[in-house]
Amino acid sequence: MNKSFIIFALVIVLLIFGLAFVIAGTGPSKATIEKTIGAKASFDATLKDLQDIKYGEKAIVNFPIENNGSKNLEIANIATSCMCTLAHFERNGSQEGPAFGMKGMSSVSDWKGVLKPGEKVEIVAIFDTAYHGPSGVGSQFRTVSLETNDPDNPYIEFNFTGEVVK
C-alpha cells in the first residue's frame, strides 16, 4: 500500500472520531438540582387505579404537586417507565416545557419547572393504550418519576394501574 494512502486513511479516521466526540459533547445535559432547605413538595396519592381503560383510547392521569415550603421548589428530570406513556408539567391548565418519555429512550433535557411557595401544579401522564398493539390488553402498571430540590423528597414516583379492555 502507498504510504500517503495510509496517512490519508488515518487522518480521515481521526477526523471521524474527533467529530463524533464533539457532537457527543454538545448534546443536551440532564438538569442538575441542588437540595434547598425550605422547598417542600406535597402530594396526595402516588398510586391511582384507572380501572378499565378502553383499548385505543388515551388515558390521562393527573398528579398534583404543591410547594408547601418557604423557598422555590424545582422539578426536573421527569421520565416514564414505558414509551407508551408521556408526561408533562402543567400549570393552570397549560403545559410548560416538553413532554417527557421513557427514561433512557427519550431525549435528555435540562428543563426545570419552578413552583413558588404555595403554588400548585400537576404532572400529567398520557397513556396510549394502543401503543403496544393488540397484545397490549390486560393489566397495566406505569410509573412517572421526577426529581426535586426538596431534601425530604428528592425523587418521587407516581404510579397508575389499569386494565386495558377491548
N, C-alpha and C positions, 0 to 999 in steps of 0.2 A: 504494500500500500504506500501511497505517496505521503511523505511527511507533512506536507501542507494540508492534505485532506484530513489527517488525524488531528492536527491542531484546529482546523476549522470545525470538525465534529465536536471536539472538546469545548470550544468556545460556545457553540450552539447549545450543548447540554448544560453548560454553566449558566447561560442566559435563561434557559427554560426554568431551571431550578431557582435562579435568582428572582425571576418574575413570579413564580409560584409562591415564594417566600414573602415577597412584597404584597401580593394580593391577599394571602392568608393573614398577614399582619394588619391590614387596613379594614378588615370587616368590623361589623358592629360588635360591641362587647356587652356582656351581661351587666345589668345595673348593680352597683355596689350600694349597700345600705349599712349605715353605721347606727348602732343602737343609741337611742335617745331617751334618757330618763325624762319622764313626763309624757311621752307618747303612749297611748293606751288603746289598743284595738279591742273593741267589744262587739260580740256577735252572739246570736242566739243558737240556732241549730247548725251543727256541722254535718248532719245527715238528713236528707229529705227523701221520702219514698213517693215516687211519682205514680205508683200503682200500675195500671195498664196504660200503655202508650201505643197508639195505632201505628203499625208499620207504614213507612212512607212519610210520616209527619216529623216535624222538628219539635222537640220538647224544649221549652225554655224554663230554666231554673234560676231563681234569684236568691243570692246570699247577701243580706245586708251586713254592712260593717259600719260601726260608728267609732269616732275618736272621742273617748271619754277622758282624755288626758288634758294636760295643760300646754303641751307642745304639739307641733305638727306631726301627724302620722304619715309615714311614707309607705306605699305599697308598690312592689315591683316583682319582676320575675314570675309573672303569672304563667302557669302551664297546666295542661290537661294530661290525663292518663292515656288518651287514645286519640287518633286522628279523626274519629267520628265526632269529636266534641271540640268546640271552640269556646273561649271565654274572653270577656272584656270587662273593663272598668266603666261603670255608668254613674253619672252624676245628674240628678234632676231629670231623668229620663233620656239623657243624651250620652252616647258613647264617647269616651275620651281615650285616646291612644289606640293602638292597633288591637286586632283580635289575635289572641294567643292560642296556639295549638299544642300538640303533644311535645312534652319535654324531650329534647334530643332529636326531634324530627322537624321542628319548626325553626324559623329564623330567631337568632338571639336578638334581644332588644335591650337598650339601655333606658327605656321608658320608665318613668315613675309617676304614680298618682299621689297627690298630696291632699290630706284631709286636715282642715283647721280644727282646733278644739271645738267639740260639739257637733261637727259636721258628720253627715251620714251619706254613704254611697252604697252601691250594690256591685257585687261581682256577678255577672250574668253568664251562665253556661248555656250553650245551644247544642243539643244532642241530636244529630242526624240519624234517625232510626234506619234509613235506607243505605247508609254508608257501606255496610258490610254485605249488602245484597240479601237475598232470601235466607241465607244461613244466619243472619243477624237477629232472628227472632228468639224470644225466650228471656230469661233473667239477665239483667244488665247491672253493672256496678261501675260507676265512673268517678273520677277524682279531679278536682281543680285545686291546685296548690299555689301558694304565693308566699312572698317574704315581706316582712315589715321591719320597721325600726323600733318596735315595741320590745323592750328587753324581756318581757314575760311571754310574748307570743311572736318570736322571730320567724317562725314557719307555721303556716296554717294550712290545713287541708279541709276542703269542703267536699262532701261526697253525696251522690244521689244514686238511687236504685230505681228500677222499674222493670216491668215485664212487657217486652215488645210483642204485640199480638197482631195477627193478620185479620 
